[in-house]
Amino acid sequence: MEEELVKYLIEKKLTITTAESCTGGMISSTIVNVPGASWVLNEAYVTYANEAKEKLVGVKHSTLEEFGAVSEETAYEMVRGAAKSAGADIAVAVTGIAGPDGGTPDKPVGTVYAGYYVKGKITVERYNFDGDRYAVRKATTDTTIKRLYELLLDLETV
Protein backbone atom coordinates (compact mmCIF):
# COMPACT_ATOMS: atom_id res chain seq x y z
CA MET A 1 0.00 0.00 0.00
CA GLU A 2 2.85 2.42 0.75
CA GLU A 3 4.06 2.08 -2.86
CA GLU A 4 0.64 3.19 -4.10
CA LEU A 5 0.58 6.08 -1.63
CA VAL A 6 4.00 7.39 -2.63
CA LYS A 7 3.22 6.97 -6.33
CA TYR A 8 -0.01 8.93 -5.89
CA LEU A 9 1.71 11.72 -3.96
CA ILE A 10 4.45 12.02 -6.59
CA GLU A 11 1.89 12.14 -9.42
CA LYS A 12 -0.15 14.81 -7.66
CA LYS A 13 2.93 16.74 -6.49
CA LEU A 14 1.85 16.54 -2.86
CA THR A 15 4.04 16.46 0.22
CA ILE A 16 3.47 14.39 3.35
CA THR A 17 4.60 14.43 6.96
CA THR A 18 3.96 12.27 10.00
CA ALA A 19 3.73 12.86 13.75
CA GLU A 20 4.11 9.56 15.53
CA SER A 21 3.87 8.58 19.15
CA CYS A 22 3.02 4.89 19.61
CA THR A 23 4.59 3.85 16.29
CA GLY A 24 7.90 5.59 17.02
CA GLY A 25 8.60 6.43 13.38
CA MET A 26 7.36 3.19 11.82
CA ILE A 27 4.96 5.01 9.48
CA SER A 28 7.59 7.36 8.10
CA SER A 29 10.08 4.48 7.90
CA THR A 30 7.59 2.45 5.88
CA ILE A 31 7.10 5.37 3.50
CA VAL A 32 10.87 5.88 3.22
CA ASN A 33 11.24 2.23 2.15
CA VAL A 34 9.63 3.22 -1.15
CA PRO A 35 11.94 4.52 -3.89
CA GLY A 36 11.04 8.14 -4.67
CA ALA A 37 9.82 8.90 -1.15
CA SER A 38 12.31 11.76 -0.94
CA TRP A 39 10.14 13.61 -3.46
CA VAL A 40 7.22 13.71 -1.05
CA LEU A 41 8.55 13.37 2.51
CA ASN A 42 10.71 16.26 3.66
CA GLU A 43 10.45 15.74 7.41
CA ALA A 44 8.65 13.66 10.02
CA TYR A 45 8.24 13.86 13.78
CA VAL A 46 8.55 11.22 16.47
CA THR A 47 6.69 12.80 19.36
CA TYR A 48 6.82 10.03 21.91
CA ALA A 49 6.94 12.25 25.00
CA ASN A 50 4.28 14.83 25.81
CA GLU A 51 6.97 17.53 25.77
CA ALA A 52 7.80 16.59 22.17
CA LYS A 53 4.13 16.77 21.21
CA GLU A 54 4.06 20.32 22.56
CA LYS A 55 7.43 21.45 21.23
CA LEU A 56 7.47 19.88 17.77
CA VAL A 57 3.85 19.86 16.64
CA GLY A 58 2.16 22.40 18.90
CA VAL A 59 -0.13 20.26 21.03
CA LYS A 60 -1.42 22.47 23.83
CA HIS A 61 -0.39 21.55 27.36
CA SER A 62 -4.00 22.04 28.43
CA THR A 63 -5.15 19.47 25.85
CA LEU A 64 -2.74 16.89 27.22
CA GLU A 65 -3.82 17.62 30.79
CA GLU A 66 -7.55 17.57 30.08
CA PHE A 67 -7.83 14.74 27.55
CA GLY A 68 -4.52 12.86 27.82
CA ALA A 69 -1.90 11.98 25.25
CA VAL A 70 -4.07 9.20 23.86
CA SER A 71 -7.16 11.08 22.76
CA GLU A 72 -9.04 12.37 19.76
CA GLU A 73 -8.17 15.93 20.74
CA THR A 74 -4.44 15.22 20.94
CA ALA A 75 -4.42 13.39 17.60
CA TYR A 76 -6.24 16.35 16.04
CA GLU A 77 -3.70 18.87 17.34
CA MET A 78 -0.79 16.60 16.40
CA VAL A 79 -1.84 16.23 12.78
CA ARG A 80 -2.73 19.90 12.39
CA GLY A 81 0.57 20.96 13.96
CA ALA A 82 2.65 18.51 11.94
CA ALA A 83 1.17 19.71 8.64
CA LYS A 84 1.78 23.32 9.65
CA SER A 85 5.32 22.75 10.95
CA ALA A 86 6.37 20.79 7.87
CA GLY A 87 4.39 22.89 5.40
CA ALA A 88 2.96 19.62 4.07
CA ASP A 89 -0.17 19.06 1.99
CA ILE A 90 -0.89 15.73 3.68
CA ALA A 91 -0.21 14.50 7.22
CA VAL A 92 -0.93 11.57 9.47
CA ALA A 93 -0.53 11.53 13.25
CA VAL A 94 -0.93 8.65 15.67
CA THR A 95 -1.08 8.39 19.42
CA GLY A 96 -1.96 5.23 21.28
CA ILE A 97 -1.22 2.53 23.81
CA ALA A 98 1.01 -0.17 22.33
CA GLY A 99 1.36 -2.04 25.63
CA PRO A 100 1.91 -4.23 27.37
CA ASP A 101 1.14 -1.71 30.14
CA GLY A 102 -0.69 1.60 30.22
CA GLY A 103 -4.20 0.56 29.33
CA THR A 104 -7.34 1.57 31.22
CA PRO A 105 -10.96 0.36 30.99
CA ASP A 106 -11.79 3.33 28.71
CA LYS A 107 -8.57 3.06 26.72
CA PRO A 108 -7.27 -0.50 26.78
CA VAL A 109 -3.95 -1.58 25.30
CA GLY A 110 -4.31 -1.38 21.53
CA THR A 111 -6.30 1.88 21.56
CA VAL A 112 -4.99 4.23 18.88
CA TYR A 113 -6.19 7.60 17.63
CA ALA A 114 -5.10 8.54 14.13
CA GLY A 115 -5.42 12.01 12.69
CA TYR A 116 -5.45 12.61 8.95
CA TYR A 117 -4.82 16.01 7.37
CA VAL A 118 -5.73 16.09 3.70
CA LYS A 119 -5.45 19.50 2.07
CA GLY A 120 -6.78 21.35 5.10
CA LYS A 121 -9.45 18.84 6.15
CA ILE A 122 -8.82 16.93 9.37
CA THR A 123 -10.34 13.58 10.26
CA VAL A 124 -9.62 11.64 13.46
CA GLU A 125 -10.44 7.96 13.85
CA ARG A 126 -10.16 5.59 16.80
CA TYR A 127 -8.89 2.05 16.36
CA ASN A 128 -8.59 -0.91 18.72
CA PHE A 129 -5.88 -3.39 17.76
CA ASP A 130 -5.05 -6.75 19.30
CA GLY A 131 -1.68 -8.32 19.88
CA ASP A 132 1.65 -7.55 21.46
CA ARG A 133 3.48 -4.23 21.27
CA TYR A 134 4.93 -4.86 17.81
CA ALA A 135 1.59 -6.10 16.46
CA VAL A 136 -0.17 -2.91 17.63
CA ARG A 137 2.52 -0.72 16.07
CA LYS A 138 2.47 -2.67 12.80
CA ALA A 139 -1.35 -2.69 12.60
CA THR A 140 -1.37 1.06 13.26
CA THR A 141 1.18 1.65 10.51
CA ASP A 142 -0.58 -0.52 7.93
CA THR A 143 -4.03 0.80 8.77
CA THR A 144 -3.10 4.48 8.69
CA ILE A 145 -1.24 4.22 5.39
CA LYS A 146 -4.19 2.39 3.83
CA ARG A 147 -6.75 4.80 5.30
CA LEU A 148 -4.79 7.86 4.20
CA TYR A 149 -4.67 6.52 0.66
CA GLU A 150 -8.45 5.90 0.77
CA LEU A 151 -9.06 9.46 1.97
CA LEU A 152 -6.97 10.83 -0.88
CA LEU A 153 -8.90 8.78 -3.44
CA ASP A 154 -12.21 9.80 -1.85
CA LEU A 155 -11.21 13.43 -2.24
CA GLU A 156 -10.92 12.97 -5.99
CA THR A 157 -14.45 11.61 -6.28
CA VAL A 158 -16.02 14.57 -4.49
Backbone as ProteinMPNN parsed JSONL, in Angstrom:
{"seq_chain_A": "MEEELVKYLIEKKLTITTAESCTGGMISSTIVNVPGASWVLNEAYVTYANEAKEKLVGVKHSTLEEFGAVSEETAYEMVRGAAKSAGADIAVAVTGIAGPDGGTPDKPVGTVYAGYYVKGKITVERYNFDGDRYAVRKATTDTTIKRLYELLLDLETV", "coords_chain_A": {"N_chain_A": [[0.823, -1.202, 0.0], [1.996, 1.234, 0.694], [3.606, 1.779, -1.492], [1.736, 2.479, -3.449], [0.671, 4.758, -2.249], [2.891, 6.551, -2.157], [3.455, 6.737, -4.9], [1.068, 7.944, -5.801], [1.218, 10.418, -4.409], [3.527, 11.522, -5.567], [2.695, 11.746, -8.258], [0.635, 13.617, -7.977], [2.009, 15.719, -7.008], [2.238, 16.256, -4.233], [3.075, 16.841, -0.8], [4.042, 15.06, 2.198], [3.828, 14.504, 5.728], [4.572, 13.085, 8.963], [3.44, 12.61, 12.33], [4.346, 10.888, 14.995], [3.59, 8.883, 17.757], [2.95, 6.332, 19.32], [3.878, 4.577, 17.34], [6.48, 5.259, 16.906], [7.956, 6.202, 14.669], [7.597, 4.321, 12.724], [5.698, 4.563, 10.669], [6.668, 6.657, 9.001], [9.105, 5.467, 8.363], [8.251, 3.246, 6.913], [7.17, 4.511, 4.692], [9.498, 5.704, 3.704], [10.838, 3.468, 2.833], [10.057, 3.15, 0.244], [11.124, 3.646, -3.05], [11.725, 6.905, -4.28], [10.442, 8.273, -2.31], [11.68, 10.464, -1.209], [10.87, 12.585, -2.72], [8.459, 13.346, -1.731], [8.368, 13.297, 1.06], [9.583, 15.394, 3.323], [10.164, 15.89, 5.99], [9.633, 14.396, 9.232], [8.051, 13.615, 12.346], [8.83, 12.244, 15.474], [7.087, 12.005, 18.198], [7.147, 11.068, 20.936], [7.21, 11.603, 23.71], [5.209, 13.698, 25.864], [6.202, 16.313, 26.038], [7.539, 16.55, 23.608], [5.4, 16.427, 21.865], [4.221, 18.871, 22.4], [6.327, 20.716, 21.853], [7.273, 20.114, 19.201], [5.056, 19.756, 17.466], [3.061, 21.398, 18.359], [0.988, 20.706, 20.203], [-1.314, 21.616, 22.648], [-0.564, 22.203, 26.063], [-2.661, 22.212, 27.847], [-4.516, 20.614, 26.519], [-3.334, 18.092, 26.639], [-3.345, 17.748, 29.406], [-6.113, 17.816, 30.012], [-7.382, 15.908, 28.299], [-5.567, 13.88, 27.837], [-2.678, 12.131, 26.486], [-3.348, 10.108, 24.738], [-5.819, 10.524, 22.867], [-8.651, 11.775, 21.041], [-8.596, 14.525, 20.747], [-5.883, 15.179, 21.128], [-4.695, 13.797, 18.979], [-5.835, 15.216, 16.872], [-4.721, 17.813, 17.23], [-2.042, 17.13, 16.951], [-1.841, 16.251, 14.235], [-2.67, 18.503, 12.847], [-0.731, 20.355, 13.689], [1.635, 19.113, 12.801], [1.351, 19.164, 9.992], [1.353, 21.922, 9.611], [3.875, 22.679, 10.717], [5.652, 21.301, 9.032], [4.89, 22.274, 6.623], [3.355, 20.748, 4.914], [1.208, 19.128, 2.493], [-0.275, 16.924, 3.121], [-0.874, 14.933, 5.987], [-0.296, 12.583, 8.632], [-1.057, 11.522, 11.884], [-0.388, 9.746, 14.861], [-1.373, 8.446, 18.005], [-1.24, 6.392, 20.789], [-1.776, 3.361, 22.746], [0.497, 1.04, 22.967], [1.269, -1.008, 24.603], [2.963, -3.41, 26.765], [1.747, -2.433, 29.023], [-0.181, 0.272, 30.523], [-2.799, 0.54, 29.684], [-6.3, 1.317, 30.219], [-9.68, 0.884, 31.511], [-11.328, 2.483, 29.819], [-9.587, 3.093, 27.776], [-8.099, 0.686, 26.56], [-5.096, -1.383, 26.18], [-3.878, -1.239, 22.918], [-5.535, 0.69, 21.952], [-5.781, 3.284, 19.667], [-5.51, 6.512, 18.345], [-5.851, 8.112, 15.308], [-4.951, 10.79, 13.315], [-5.789, 12.486, 10.363], [-4.714, 14.654, 7.908], [-5.742, 16.193, 5.15], [-5.189, 18.187, 2.677], [-6.053, 20.465, 4.202], [-8.364, 19.529, 5.452], [-9.332, 17.848, 8.356], [-9.493, 14.679, 9.814], [-10.243, 12.459, 12.415], [-9.772, 9.241, 13.677], [-10.641, 6.431, 15.696], [-9.05, 3.462, 16.676], [-8.939, 0.003, 17.629], [-6.637, -2.284, 18.334], [-5.431, -5.659, 18.411], [-3.028, -7.796, 20.061], [0.572, -8.097, 20.641], [3.036, -5.59, 21.581], [4.579, -4.963, 19.222], [2.797, -5.9, 17.263], [0.61, -4.16, 17.578], [1.8, -1.72, 16.875], [2.545, -2.268, 14.209], [0.044, -2.869, 13.034], [-1.161, -0.387, 13.353], [0.475, 1.193, 11.711], [0.105, -0.035, 9.138], [-2.682, 0.237, 8.843], [-3.106, 3.038, 8.976], [-1.678, 4.013, 6.777], [-3.064, 2.782, 4.682], [-5.647, 3.851, 5.119], [-5.185, 6.6, 4.813], [-4.526, 6.697, 2.102], [-7.002, 5.878, 1.039], [-8.577, 8.081, 1.843], [-7.447, 10.086, 0.289], [-8.087, 9.202, -2.298], [-10.873, 9.276, -2.077], [-11.248, 12.012, -1.947], [-10.821, 12.802, -4.54], [-13.108, 11.93, -5.806], [-15.072, 13.559, -5.002]], "CA_chain_A": [[0.0, 0.0, 0.0], [2.852, 2.42, 0.748], [4.057, 2.083, -2.856], [0.638, 3.191, -4.096], [0.576, 6.084, -1.635], [3.999, 7.389, -2.628], [3.221, 6.97, -6.335], [-0.007, 8.927, -5.893], [1.714, 11.723, -3.958], [4.453, 12.024, -6.592], [1.889, 12.136, -9.424], [-0.152, 14.807, -7.655], [2.933, 16.741, -6.489], [1.846, 16.544, -2.858], [4.039, 16.46, 0.225], [3.469, 14.387, 3.354], [4.6, 14.426, 6.959], [3.957, 12.274, 10.004], [3.729, 12.862, 13.745], [4.112, 9.557, 15.527], [3.873, 8.584, 19.149], [3.025, 4.894, 19.611], [4.594, 3.847, 16.289], [7.896, 5.594, 17.023], [8.604, 6.431, 13.384], [7.363, 3.192, 11.817], [4.957, 5.006, 9.482], [7.59, 7.36, 8.1], [10.078, 4.479, 7.904], [7.587, 2.448, 5.88], [7.104, 5.372, 3.503], [10.874, 5.885, 3.215], [11.242, 2.232, 2.152], [9.628, 3.219, -1.151], [11.938, 4.52, -3.894], [11.038, 8.138, -4.666], [9.824, 8.902, -1.145], [12.314, 11.764, -0.936], [10.139, 13.613, -3.457], [7.216, 13.712, -1.051], [8.547, 13.371, 2.507], [10.708, 16.263, 3.664], [10.449, 15.737, 7.413], [8.65, 13.659, 10.017], [8.238, 13.857, 13.776], [8.552, 11.219, 16.474], [6.69, 12.805, 19.365], [6.817, 10.033, 21.913], [6.937, 12.246, 25.002], [4.281, 14.828, 25.806], [6.972, 17.526, 25.771], [7.796, 16.586, 22.171], [4.133, 16.767, 21.21], [4.057, 20.316, 22.564], [7.428, 21.455, 21.23], [7.466, 19.876, 17.765], [3.848, 19.861, 16.641], [2.156, 22.401, 18.898], [-0.133, 20.263, 21.033], [-1.421, 22.468, 23.835], [-0.39, 21.55, 27.355], [-4.0, 22.044, 28.433], [-5.151, 19.471, 25.851], [-2.743, 16.89, 27.222], [-3.818, 17.624, 30.785], [-7.555, 17.57, 30.081], [-7.832, 14.738, 27.55], [-4.521, 12.865, 27.822], [-1.903, 11.983, 25.251], [-4.074, 9.196, 23.858], [-7.163, 11.085, 22.763], [-9.038, 12.367, 19.76], [-8.166, 15.93, 20.744], [-4.437, 15.225, 20.938], [-4.422, 13.387, 17.598], [-6.237, 16.351, 16.035], [-3.705, 18.865, 17.336], [-0.793, 16.595, 16.4], [-1.838, 16.225, 12.776], [-2.729, 19.898, 12.387], [0.571, 20.957, 13.956], [2.654, 18.51, 11.938], [1.171, 19.714, 8.645], [1.783, 23.315, 9.649], [5.323, 22.752, 10.948], [6.372, 20.79, 7.866], [4.386, 22.89, 5.399], [2.959, 19.622, 4.071], [-0.165, 19.063, 1.99], [-0.893, 15.732, 3.684], [-0.21, 14.5, 7.217], [-0.932, 11.57, 9.472], [-0.528, 11.527, 13.245], [-0.926, 8.653, 15.668], [-1.078, 8.385, 19.425], [-1.955, 5.229, 21.283], [-1.219, 2.533, 23.813], [1.007, -0.172, 22.329], [1.362, -2.038, 25.634], [1.915, -4.23, 27.366], [1.139, -1.707, 30.139], [-0.691, 1.603, 30.219], [-4.2, 0.555, 29.333], [-7.338, 1.569, 31.22], [-10.959, 0.362, 30.993], [-11.793, 3.331, 28.713], [-8.572, 3.062, 26.72], [-7.274, -0.499, 26.777], [-3.948, -1.577, 25.3], [-4.314, -1.385, 21.531], [-6.297, 1.876, 21.56], [-4.989, 4.227, 18.879], [-6.193, 7.596, 17.635], [-5.103, 8.54, 14.134], [-5.422, 12.006, 12.685], [-5.453, 12.606, 8.949], [-4.824, 16.008, 7.374], [-5.731, 16.089, 3.696], [-5.447, 19.5, 2.066], [-6.781, 21.347, 5.098], [-9.452, 18.844, 6.151], [-8.823, 16.933, 9.374], [-10.338, 13.581, 10.262], [-9.619, 11.636, 13.455], [-10.44, 7.957, 13.853], [-10.16, 5.587, 16.8], [-8.89, 2.047, 16.362], [-8.585, -0.905, 18.721], [-5.877, -3.389, 17.758], [-5.047, -6.749, 19.305], [-1.68, -8.325, 19.884], [1.645, -7.551, 21.462], [3.484, -4.233, 21.27], [4.93, -4.863, 17.809], [1.587, -6.099, 16.456], [-0.17, -2.914, 17.634], [2.525, -0.722, 16.075], [2.466, -2.668, 12.797], [-1.346, -2.688, 12.602], [-1.371, 1.062, 13.262], [1.182, 1.648, 10.511], [-0.575, -0.522, 7.933], [-4.035, 0.802, 8.774], [-3.096, 4.479, 8.688], [-1.236, 4.221, 5.389], [-4.194, 2.392, 3.826], [-6.745, 4.801, 5.298], [-4.788, 7.86, 4.199], [-4.672, 6.515, 0.66], [-8.447, 5.902, 0.77], [-9.058, 9.465, 1.974], [-6.972, 10.826, -0.885], [-8.902, 8.776, -3.442], [-12.214, 9.804, -1.849], [-11.214, 13.435, -2.235], [-10.916, 12.971, -5.995], [-14.451, 11.611, -6.284], [-16.016, 14.571, -4.486]], "C_chain_A": [[0.864, 1.262, 0.0], [3.389, 2.792, -0.627], [2.994, 2.884, -3.598], [0.508, 4.616, -3.56], [1.663, 7.009, -2.165], [3.833, 7.722, -4.107], [2.157, 8.054, -6.537], [0.495, 10.32, -5.52], [2.674, 12.338, -4.969], [3.664, 12.533, -7.794], [1.145, 13.447, -9.185], [0.697, 15.961, -7.121], [2.527, 17.23, -5.095], [2.948, 16.109, -1.904], [3.315, 15.885, 1.434], [4.404, 14.516, 4.545], [3.862, 13.515, 7.926], [4.324, 12.839, 11.37], [3.347, 11.572, 14.451], [4.491, 9.46, 16.996], [4.03, 7.079, 19.301], [3.785, 4.091, 18.558], [6.082, 4.192, 16.251], [8.635, 5.761, 15.712], [8.369, 5.325, 12.362], [6.614, 3.615, 10.552], [5.903, 5.704, 8.503], [8.658, 6.411, 7.56], [9.505, 3.621, 6.787], [7.485, 3.243, 4.584], [8.484, 5.515, 2.871], [11.397, 4.625, 2.522], [10.927, 2.258, 0.663], [10.567, 4.139, -1.935], [11.121, 5.732, -4.346], [10.408, 8.866, -3.497], [10.428, 10.271, -0.842], [11.652, 12.904, -1.705], [8.941, 14.133, -2.675], [7.349, 13.881, 0.459], [9.794, 14.183, 2.826], [11.13, 16.114, 5.118], [9.303, 15.003, 8.077], [9.018, 13.827, 11.482], [7.923, 12.601, 14.586], [8.331, 11.985, 17.769], [6.22, 11.859, 20.469], [6.444, 10.627, 23.265], [5.954, 13.4, 24.816], [5.007, 16.125, 25.485], [7.269, 17.667, 24.282], [6.528, 16.931, 21.4], [3.903, 18.276, 21.269], [5.079, 21.083, 21.724], [7.454, 21.322, 19.704], [6.216, 20.085, 16.918], [2.745, 20.696, 17.281], [0.93, 21.912, 19.647], [-0.144, 21.128, 22.296], [-1.271, 21.637, 25.105], [-1.75, 21.269, 27.992], [-4.747, 20.872, 27.794], [-4.64, 18.171, 26.447], [-3.235, 16.669, 28.65], [-5.286, 17.211, 30.856], [-7.972, 16.24, 29.458], [-6.83, 13.592, 27.543], [-3.836, 12.771, 26.474], [-2.62, 11.096, 24.243], [-5.529, 9.641, 23.833], [-7.394, 11.635, 21.36], [-8.497, 13.791, 19.656], [-6.661, 16.058, 20.502], [-4.069, 14.832, 19.514], [-4.746, 14.524, 16.624], [-5.154, 17.439, 16.045], [-2.366, 18.4, 16.775], [-0.768, 16.69, 14.883], [-1.897, 17.644, 12.2], [-1.36, 20.558, 12.534], [1.679, 20.408, 13.076], [2.567, 19.077, 10.521], [1.671, 21.149, 8.581], [3.299, 23.42, 9.781], [6.121, 22.339, 9.721], [5.972, 21.503, 6.577], [3.919, 21.84, 4.401], [1.498, 19.714, 3.653], [-0.973, 17.985, 2.713], [-0.139, 15.383, 4.965], [-1.009, 13.393, 7.867], [-0.25, 11.638, 10.832], [-1.173, 10.397, 14.019], [-0.466, 8.782, 17.111], [-1.894, 7.25, 20.003], [-1.222, 4.496, 22.38], [-0.807, 1.197, 23.195], [1.173, -1.318, 23.322], [2.795, -2.456, 25.933], [1.201, -3.551, 28.537], [0.502, -0.421, 29.627], [-2.158, 1.679, 29.874], [-5.107, 0.846, 30.523], [-8.637, 0.963, 30.684], [-11.488, 1.166, 29.796], [-10.862, 3.282, 27.503], [-7.647, 1.868, 26.97], [-6.052, -0.517, 25.852], [-4.471, -1.871, 23.899], [-5.168, -0.231, 21.044], [-5.37, 2.846, 20.841], [-5.927, 5.265, 18.277], [-5.284, 8.035, 16.495], [-5.761, 9.781, 13.551], [-4.919, 12.074, 11.26], [-5.711, 14.04, 8.506], [-4.68, 15.885, 5.863], [-6.169, 17.425, 3.126], [-6.356, 20.371, 2.926], [-7.919, 20.709, 5.865], [-8.859, 17.82, 7.113], [-9.898, 15.93, 9.771], [-9.571, 12.826, 11.338], [-10.452, 10.375, 13.633], [-9.816, 7.205, 15.016], [-10.129, 4.139, 16.329], [-8.594, 1.279, 17.639], [-7.931, -2.135, 18.095], [-5.53, -4.413, 18.832], [-3.588, -7.116, 19.067], [-0.679, -7.676, 20.812], [2.043, -6.159, 20.953], [3.8, -4.055, 19.781], [3.686, -4.975, 16.928], [0.721, -4.842, 16.435], [0.495, -1.843, 16.776], [2.405, -1.017, 14.581], [1.043, -2.474, 12.258], [-1.667, -1.207, 12.45], [-0.746, 1.601, 11.983], [0.434, 1.241, 9.247], [-1.948, 0.115, 7.75], [-4.004, 2.269, 8.388], [-2.625, 4.771, 7.268], [-2.379, 3.893, 4.426], [-5.318, 3.419, 3.914], [-6.415, 6.158, 4.672], [-4.946, 7.788, 2.682], [-6.152, 6.544, 0.26], [-9.003, 7.322, 0.845], [-8.635, 10.309, 0.78], [-7.808, 10.47, -2.119], [-10.33, 9.282, -3.312], [-12.309, 11.272, -2.213], [-11.373, 13.702, -3.731], [-12.325, 12.739, -6.51], [-15.494, 12.617, -5.827], [-16.161, 15.69, -5.477]], "O_chain_A": [[0.501, 2.256, -0.629], [3.606, 3.969, -0.912], [3.309, 3.851, -4.291], [0.268, 5.557, -4.317], [1.376, 8.133, -2.578], [4.047, 8.863, -4.517], [2.333, 8.964, -7.347], [0.229, 11.29, -6.23], [2.639, 13.546, -5.201], [3.929, 13.627, -8.294], [1.039, 14.283, -10.083], [0.181, 17.038, -6.82], [2.48, 18.429, -4.818], [3.662, 15.14, -2.159], [2.142, 16.173, 1.671], [5.619, 14.624, 4.386], [2.684, 13.211, 7.738], [5.372, 13.459, 11.545], [2.174, 11.205, 14.501], [5.564, 9.895, 17.415], [5.157, 6.595, 19.403], [4.292, 3.014, 18.868], [6.861, 3.478, 15.62], [9.833, 5.486, 15.646], [8.891, 5.392, 11.249], [6.872, 3.076, 9.476], [5.929, 5.375, 7.317], [9.071, 6.544, 6.408], [10.201, 3.306, 5.822], [7.693, 2.697, 3.5], [8.624, 5.453, 1.65], [12.312, 4.712, 1.704], [11.479, 1.464, -0.1], [10.785, 5.283, -1.537], [9.965, 5.595, -4.746], [9.889, 9.969, -3.667], [9.757, 11.138, -0.281], [11.855, 14.071, -1.371], [8.463, 15.238, -2.931], [6.517, 14.548, 1.076], [10.918, 13.721, 2.626], [12.315, 16.202, 5.44], [8.175, 14.979, 7.584], [10.161, 14.142, 11.814], [6.878, 11.976, 14.401], [9.263, 12.536, 18.354], [5.056, 11.862, 20.869], [5.472, 10.201, 23.889], [5.879, 14.0, 23.743], [4.487, 16.954, 24.738], [7.253, 18.776, 23.749], [6.579, 17.645, 20.398], [3.445, 18.88, 20.3], [4.721, 21.992, 20.975], [7.637, 22.314, 18.999], [6.307, 20.54, 15.777], [1.613, 20.702, 16.797], [-0.07, 22.626, 19.723], [0.893, 21.339, 22.926], [-1.782, 20.522, 25.205], [-1.959, 20.219, 28.599], [-5.533, 20.205, 28.468], [-5.417, 17.258, 26.727], [-3.507, 15.538, 29.052], [-5.659, 16.36, 31.663], [-8.809, 15.526, 30.01], [-7.202, 12.45, 27.271], [-4.337, 13.26, 25.462], [-2.512, 11.307, 23.035], [-6.351, 9.211, 24.642], [-6.458, 11.915, 20.612], [-8.003, 14.205, 18.607], [-6.218, 16.936, 19.762], [-3.215, 15.473, 18.902], [-4.008, 14.757, 15.667], [-4.732, 17.917, 14.993], [-1.633, 19.194, 16.185], [0.214, 17.157, 14.305], [-1.255, 17.943, 11.193], [-0.886, 21.235, 11.622], [2.564, 21.151, 12.652], [3.585, 19.426, 9.923], [2.331, 21.545, 7.62], [3.937, 24.167, 9.039], [7.142, 22.948, 9.402], [6.638, 21.355, 5.552], [4.066, 22.014, 3.192], [0.667, 20.294, 4.351], [-2.184, 18.111, 2.894], [1.083, 15.517, 5.029], [-2.221, 13.276, 7.684], [0.968, 11.79, 10.925], [-2.361, 10.12, 13.857], [0.667, 9.172, 17.396], [-3.094, 7.146, 19.748], [-0.189, 4.946, 22.877], [-1.646, 0.336, 22.932], [1.214, -2.481, 22.92], [3.735, -1.883, 25.382], [0.165, -4.034, 28.994], [0.628, -0.072, 28.453], [-2.713, 2.774, 29.779], [-4.729, 0.647, 31.678], [-8.692, 0.567, 29.519], [-12.038, 0.586, 28.859], [-11.298, 3.412, 26.359], [-6.556, 2.019, 27.519], [-5.984, 0.23, 24.876], [-5.398, -2.662, 23.726], [-5.499, -0.163, 19.86], [-4.302, 3.187, 21.349], [-6.997, 4.935, 17.766], [-4.097, 8.295, 16.694], [-6.97, 9.814, 13.323], [-3.762, 11.759, 10.983], [-6.802, 14.573, 8.707], [-3.619, 15.515, 5.36], [-7.356, 17.751, 3.094], [-7.321, 20.949, 2.426], [-8.4, 21.287, 6.839], [-7.995, 17.027, 6.738], [-11.048, 16.287, 10.026], [-8.374, 12.579, 11.188], [-11.678, 10.432, 13.727], [-8.621, 7.325, 15.285], [-11.054, 3.658, 15.675], [-8.067, 1.831, 18.605], [-8.587, -2.923, 17.415], [-5.359, -4.075, 20.003], [-3.001, -6.798, 18.033], [-1.016, -6.835, 21.645], [1.449, -5.634, 20.011], [3.336, -3.101, 19.156], [3.539, -4.229, 15.959], [0.159, -4.493, 15.397], [-0.183, -1.137, 16.03], [2.188, -0.106, 13.783], [0.863, -1.971, 11.148], [-2.369, -0.816, 11.518], [-1.37, 2.376, 11.259], [0.16, 2.077, 8.386], [-2.328, 0.485, 6.639], [-4.798, 2.702, 7.554], [-3.131, 5.693, 6.628], [-2.631, 4.632, 3.475], [-5.88, 3.812, 2.892], [-7.282, 6.789, 4.066], [-5.446, 8.726, 2.061], [-6.513, 7.163, -0.741], [-9.809, 7.72, 0.004], [-9.398, 11.157, 0.317], [-8.187, 11.351, -2.891], [-10.942, 9.675, -4.305], [-13.331, 11.725, -2.727], [-11.979, 14.694, -4.136], [-12.704, 13.292, -7.543], [-16.659, 12.537, -6.217], [-16.908, 16.637, -5.233]]}, "name": "protein", "num_of_chains": 1, "seq": "MEEELVKYLIEKKLTITTAESCTGGMISSTIVNVPGASWVLNEAYVTYANEAKEKLVGVKHSTLEEFGAVSEETAYEMVRGAAKSAGADIAVAVTGIAGPDGGTPDKPVGTVYAGYYVKGKITVERYNFDGDRYAVRKATTDTTIKRLYELLLDLETV"}
